[in-house]
Amino acid sequence: MKIAILSSVNVKHMSLISLYTSLIDLSKHELDVIYVDKFDIDEDIKNTKIFKYRIDINPNWGKLLKIKKYLNYRKYAKNILTNTDYDLVIVWGTYTAYLFNDILLKKYKGKYIINVRDYFYDDIIPIKFIINKLVKNSIFTVLSSDGFLEFLPASNKYKVVHSKNEQIIINSEIRTNIKDTFPININFIGNIRFYDINQKIIELFKNDERVVLNYIGTGGETLKKFVTENRISNVKFVDGFNIEETSKYLNNTDVLLNAYGNNSKSLDTALSIRLYYALFLKIPIIVSKETYTGKIAKETGLGYELNFMDYDKESFIEWYRNLDYEKISSKISDQIDIIEKQNEEFEEVMKRILS
C-alpha cells in the first residue's frame, strides 16, 4: 500500500504523528510525508520519503500575503497528489483538508482519513459545507477530543484518539500521594504562550514561598522580562528541551499548569496533552474554567479550576493539601478505561485498513 501523510505544518507540530506511523509496517507499505517547513529545519521520519515545501512567513504580514504562500504550497503538494496514486492519504487537520478539498473529493474519495487536532472555523459558512462533504467522504475522521463534536457536522464517521504519549508515561513516576511539604512545584511544560494569562498566574503566586512556578519550554522570554521587572523571586525558567527529557520534568512536578483561559472554541473544546500526564501519572492539574479539559480534570478530582475573575491562592493551597488519592483513584481509573478503549478501537480500525 502506498500511503501519504499530508500536512500544512512542520512535522514537529504534528502532535503524536507516531499514533499513525507506529501502525504502518514500512516493510509492507510505502510512506510519503508531504508538509510545510516554516522553520527551515530537517525533520527525519525513518524509512519514509519526505516532500518538504519551504515557506518563510513574517508574522506581521497581512492575511492575503500569508494565504498566497499557502496557495503556492497547495500547488506543489497537489501536483504530487495528482501524479502519484496513493491508496491512503492521512490529512493533518481540517485546514489541510479544506485546502485540498477538490482533489480529496475527486481523486481520493473514500481513500483518506482526516485527523482533527484543532478548531478551524469548521462551523462557519462556507467552510462548514465543505467540511461536511469531506467528513462524509472520508474512510473515517479522527478527533483528538470529543469536545470537537460541538462544532463539527453530525456524522457516524468519527473516531476519538487520545493524545497520550505512551513512552513518556512509561518513563515517569505515578503519584500515590501529594507532597506534604512546601514549596509546591507548579510546572508548565511545553511551548510557552498566552502571556497575559500567565502574567496573571505569576501575579497570583508572586513571591509566595509556598509555591515555585517553573516554566519549562521555549517562548519564555516575555515572561522572564516581566518577572525581572517586577522583582519576583519564585518563578524559574528552563529553555527548550528534548522530548526525551519530559519525564525528568514531570517527575519534579507537584502540580501541572494548564490554564490558558477560555471563551475560544479552540481552547474550550480541546483535550490537552498535559491532561493525559495528569491522569496516567495522577498529578494534580490547574485548568481553566468552562473548558473541556477542565471538565474532565475536575470530574476525576485531579483538576483545580482557576477563576481569573476571582483569584484565591489560599483556596488552591487548601485544595491541594486536602487531596485524597484513595477517594479519587476510582474516578481516575474510569476515565483511563474510556481513553484506552477508544484508542484500542482506533488501532483495530487502522490495522484492518492496512491489512
Helices and strands as residue ranges (DSSP letters): E 2-7, G 11-13, H 18-21, E 30-37, E 49-54, H 63-83, E 88-92, H 94-99, H 101-106, E 112-116, H 127-136, E 140-143, G 146-150, E 158-160, H 166-170, E 184-189, H 195-205, E 211-216, H 221-229, E 235-238, G 243-245, H 246-251, E 255-258, H 265-269, H 273-281, E 285-288, H 292-300, E 303-306, H 313-321, H 325-354
